[in-house]
């Protein structure tokens, strides 16, 4: 079983003061060593606009790292280049280093109290068999679903991960790469693992805790998926 990373998203849930948006953008860029050197946008959105609408959008020239800021959340993301297949362990060190810088900026410059964290790791695998057949064989009763072109499977668990109570969503779906979407059968399995601290509990993540928690999530995701896919069901 080989899993290749497609994207990583970390969401800081916090009340963020955006009264000086230019200064917020500058602080994030300063702490990351001018990581966001691509096209950026500071949007002139009224203060009373819905909180979900981003006010700041930062990007880097390679379109690999990005940051989006709204009044209730800060999102830091990584996107794999289309022509590369790298495993999570090959990209996580660089990602965690930059995440650490973002966390320091959030605590030091933005004075943000990060009450929750959410991490979504998107991976892809290319099973030897049709991915829908693979999901049926692994997780569903044989004969109940016959010859589907696509199959989506989602499930949620709640448990303790270290010192934190978390929700863990697994979302599996069959897909074909963009250049091959006209194929009669999908050829890959897209796997989203979404781990977030539960909304009922308000934490106060420090700058060091954020990358440490994310690293713990990465370790868990790899072992969790291995246990799901290696065992016969």
Secondary structure as UniProt FT lines:
FT   STRAND          4..13
FT   HELIX           21..31
FT   TURN            32..33
FT   STRAND          41..42
FT   TURN            47..48
FT   TURN            51..52
FT   STRAND          56..59
FT   TURN            61..62
FT   STRAND          65..70
FT   TURN            71..72
FT   STRAND          73..79
FT   TURN            82..83
FT   HELIX           88..108
FT   STRAND          116..125
FT   HELIX           131..139
FT   TURN            142..143
FT   STRAND          152..161
FT   TURN            162..163
FT   STRAND          164..175
FT   HELIX           178..180
FT   TURN            181..182
FT   STRAND          188..197
FT   TURN            199..200
FT   HELIX           207..230
//
